[in-house]
Structure formats: C-alpha cells, structure tokens
C-alpha cells in the first residue's frame, strides 16, 4: 500500500468522522449525513481507499469517539437497532467504487449509488427488525420506506457533488 493511498484514506476517514455525526432525529433511525459523505467518497476514489476510509471511520467510532449519527460512538452503537446501518456503510465502497472504476459514466454514477443506497438501507432494516424485535412490516415502514425520499435527495446531491469534484480535479466520471 502506498503512502498516498493511506494518506487519502485517513483524510477521508477524518472527513466522514466530522460530517457523519450531524443528523435529524426521526424515530428509531435518524436521517444522517453518513449516507451522503460515504457514497460521495466511494464515487470519487478507488475501492481500496474508500474501504480503508469507511473501515477507519467505523474503527474510530468503535473506539468510542462520537463520530456516529447524533454524536454517538462505542460498541453499543454497533449492537443498537441502528448498528446494521453502520456496518452496511461498507456496501458503498464495495458497490460504487468498482463500478465507477470500470464504467466511468454519469449513468453508472447514478445507478451504482442508487443500488448501494438501497442495499445499505435494506441491510440496516434487517438488523433494525432483529435488534429492536420488530415485525418485518414495522421494520420495513420504520427503517426502509420512511427513508426512500431522503435516499433520493441524497442520491441527487451525491451525483451533483461527485460531478462537481470531477470537474475540479479532472476525475474520469461522466
């Protein structure tokens, strides 16, 4: 691993840690900035750097620093009903980055981000239902359906921001 990759991963982990704690409380699951910044990073960098960034961010939170939504941190965040959403953050670099490296188009930017967001939300919802002892219908309405409109808004923002970054630093997207 190159020093440049480690430096970028550390920088992106720090950016995630600064932005992600800001959230809007909404029942059991808040609307968080994690699902804006993580897919953006996955959209503009390699799989390795994005995975290291998200993994570093999760490790920082696991150690107890308040970097998760609502300024929470620690092991309790992972076993809480919203813990599945945290662990599923790894979906973003695993889905978006490889697709963007292979197909550098605006269409793929939209499709990969949409797919990753739905997968992350679905995995988080499954954990929510399990951890909070909710029926599948309650878990779906509370942890998935309620977040479809925020998902679309964040998807649009991520695409616009990624395209903006592309123009600033001449990344091969679109």
C-alpha positions as CSV (number, residue, x, y, z in Angstrom):
1,X,0.0,0.0,0.0
2,X,1.3,3.4,-1.0
3,X,1.7,6.3,1.4
4,X,-0.6,8.3,-0.8
5,X,-3.4,5.8,-0.5
6,X,-3.0,5.6,3.3
7,X,-3.0,9.4,3.5
8,X,-6.1,9.8,1.3
9,X,-7.9,7.0,3.3
10,X,-7.0,8.8,6.6
11,X,-8.1,12.1,5.3
12,X,-11.4,10.7,4.0
13,X,-12.0,8.9,7.3
14,X,-11.5,12.2,9.1
15,X,-13.9,13.9,6.8
16,X,-16.5,11.2,7.4
17,X,-15.9,11.5,11.1
18,X,-16.5,15.3,11.1
19,X,-19.6,15.2,8.9
20,X,-21.4,12.0,9.9
21,X,-22.4,12.9,13.4
22,X,-24.8,15.5,12.2
23,X,-28.3,14.1,11.9
24,X,-32.0,14.7,12.0
25,X,-33.8,12.6,14.7
26,X,-36.6,10.6,13.1
27,X,-38.0,7.9,15.4
28,X,-35.7,4.9,15.9
29,X,-33.4,5.7,12.9
30,X,-32.1,9.3,12.3
31,X,-31.5,10.8,8.9
32,X,-27.7,11.0,9.0
33,X,-25.0,12.7,6.9
34,X,-23.1,9.3,6.8
35,X,-25.2,8.3,3.8
36,X,-24.2,11.5,2.0
37,X,-20.5,11.6,2.6
38,X,-19.6,7.9,2.4
39,X,-21.1,7.3,-1.1
40,X,-19.5,10.5,-2.3
41,X,-16.1,9.3,-1.2
42,X,-16.8,5.9,-2.8
43,X,-17.8,7.7,-6.0
44,X,-14.6,9.6,-6.4
45,X,-11.9,7.2,-5.2
46,X,-10.7,3.6,-5.5
47,X,-12.3,0.7,-3.8
48,X,-9.2,0.2,-1.6
49,X,-9.1,3.9,-0.4
50,X,-12.9,4.0,0.1
51,X,-12.9,0.8,2.1
52,X,-10.0,1.9,4.3
53,X,-11.7,5.2,4.8
54,X,-15.0,3.7,5.9
55,X,-13.2,1.0,7.9
56,X,-11.2,3.6,9.6
57,X,-14.3,5.7,10.4
58,X,-16.0,2.6,11.8
59,X,-12.9,1.8,13.9
60,X,-12.8,5.3,15.3
61,X,-16.4,5.1,16.3
62,X,-15.9,1.6,17.8
63,X,-13.2,3.0,20.0
64,X,-15.8,5.3,21.5
65,X,-15.2,8.6,19.7
66,X,-18.6,10.3,19.0
67,X,-18.5,10.1,15.2
68,X,-21.8,8.3,14.5
69,X,-25.1,10.0,14.0
70,X,-26.2,12.1,16.9
71,X,-22.6,12.2,18.2
72,X,-22.6,8.6,19.4
73,X,-19.8,6.1,19.5
74,X,-18.6,2.9,21.0
75,X,-19.6,-0.8,20.8
76,X,-23.1,0.0,21.9
77,X,-23.7,1.8,18.6
78,X,-23.0,-1.4,16.7
79,X,-25.3,-3.6,18.7
80,X,-28.1,-1.0,18.9
81,X,-31.0,-1.2,16.5
82,X,-29.2,1.2,14.1
83,X,-25.9,-0.8,14.2
84,X,-26.8,-2.6,10.9
85,X,-26.9,0.7,9.1
86,X,-23.3,1.4,10.3
87,X,-21.9,-1.9,9.3
88,X,-23.7,-1.7,5.9
89,X,-21.7,1.5,5.2
90,X,-19.2,-0.9,3.8
91,X,-21.6,-1.6,1.0
92,X,-20.9,1.8,-0.6
93,X,-17.2,1.3,-1.4
94,X,-17.9,-2.4,-2.3
95,X,-20.5,-1.5,-4.9
96,X,-19.9,2.1,-6.1
97,X,-16.1,2.3,-6.4
98,X,-15.5,-0.9,-8.5
99,X,-18.3,0.1,-10.8
100,X,-17.1,3.6,-11.2
101,X,-13.5,2.4,-11.9
102,X,-14.8,0.2,-14.7
103,X,-17.7,2.3,-16.1
104,X,-16.8,6.0,-15.8
105,X,-20.2,7.4,-16.8
106,X,-22.8,9.6,-15.2
107,X,-25.3,6.8,-15.7
108,X,-23.2,4.4,-13.7
109,X,-22.6,7.0,-11.1
110,X,-26.4,7.3,-10.6
111,X,-27.1,3.5,-10.8
112,X,-24.2,2.4,-8.6
113,X,-25.1,5.0,-5.9
114,X,-28.8,4.0,-6.1
115,X,-28.0,0.3,-5.8
116,X,-25.6,0.8,-2.9
117,X,-28.0,3.1,-1.1
118,X,-30.9,0.6,-1.4
119,X,-28.7,-2.3,-0.3
120,X,-27.3,-0.3,2.7
121,X,-30.8,0.6,3.7
122,X,-32.1,-2.9,3.3
123,X,-29.3,-4.5,5.4
124,X,-29.8,-1.8,8.1
125,X,-33.5,-2.5,8.1
126,X,-33.0,-6.3,8.6
127,X,-30.7,-5.5,11.6
128,X,-33.2,-3.0,12.9
129,X,-36.0,-5.6,12.9
130,X,-33.8,-8.2,14.6
131,X,-32.3,-5.9,17.2
132,X,-35.5,-4.0,18.1
133,X,-37.7,-7.1,17.9
134,X,-39.9,-5.6,15.3
135,X,-42.2,-7.4,12.8
136,X,-41.0,-7.3,9.2
137,X,-43.7,-4.9,8.2
138,X,-42.9,-2.4,11.1
139,X,-39.2,-2.7,10.4
140,X,-39.8,-2.0,6.7
141,X,-42.0,1.0,7.3
142,X,-39.8,2.4,10.1
143,X,-36.3,1.6,8.7
144,X,-36.8,1.5,4.9
145,X,-39.9,3.1,3.4
146,X,-39.5,6.2,5.6
147,X,-36.0,6.8,4.1
148,X,-36.8,6.4,0.4
149,X,-37.4,10.1,-0.1
150,X,-34.2,11.1,1.8
151,X,-32.4,8.4,-0.2
152,X,-33.5,10.1,-3.5
153,X,-32.5,13.5,-2.2
154,X,-29.1,12.3,-1.1
155,X,-28.6,10.4,-4.3
156,X,-29.1,13.6,-6.3
157,X,-26.7,15.5,-4.0
158,X,-24.0,12.8,-4.2
159,X,-24.2,12.7,-8.0
160,X,-24.0,16.5,-8.3
161,X,-21.2,16.7,-5.8
162,X,-19.2,13.9,-7.4
163,X,-19.6,15.5,-10.8
164,X,-18.5,18.9,-9.3
165,X,-15.4,17.2,-7.8
166,X,-14.8,15.6,-11.1
167,X,-14.6,18.9,-12.8
168,X,-12.4,20.4,-10.1
169,X,-9.8,17.7,-10.1
170,X,-10.4,16.1,-13.5
171,X,-11.6,12.7,-12.4
172,X,-12.8,10.4,-15.1
173,X,-16.6,10.4,-14.3
174,X,-19.2,11.0,-17.0
